[in-house]
Amino acid sequence: MGWQDLTGYEGNVNAFHLEDYAPVHVAILDGGQPQIRYEDQVMLLRLGLVVADSVFGLIRALPEPVPVRCVINANETAATFRFHQIRSGEDWVNLELDRYRADMVAVIDRHP
């Protein structure tokens, strides 16, 4: 399917839009582009932290827990939650978070 590694595949398959599950208003601009207020972006990041905590709880309950990374991203058009197993040599997200100028990004790792 064109994935360079399993981590990239998981990061794309294990993803969903937080704004689809939260009581936030997403305005649609004249050009059809969505618009999310800053306050709602912050709320979506907080929701992502709650989801991450739940994912980590499920991973801890596995017979053989694995290290997991959750990535929460919010900007003025969308908020996404993604997670994947952490694997040596497979970096899916740039951990220099200051490079994401237009986005608010949280990356949380948990190791068993």
Secondary structure, 3 states (H helix, E strand, C coil): CCCCCHHHHHHHHCEEEHHHHCCCCEEECCCCCEEECHHHHHHHHHHHHHHHHHHHHHHHCCCCCCCEEEEEEECCCCEEEEEEECECCECCCCCCHHHCCCCEEEEEEECC
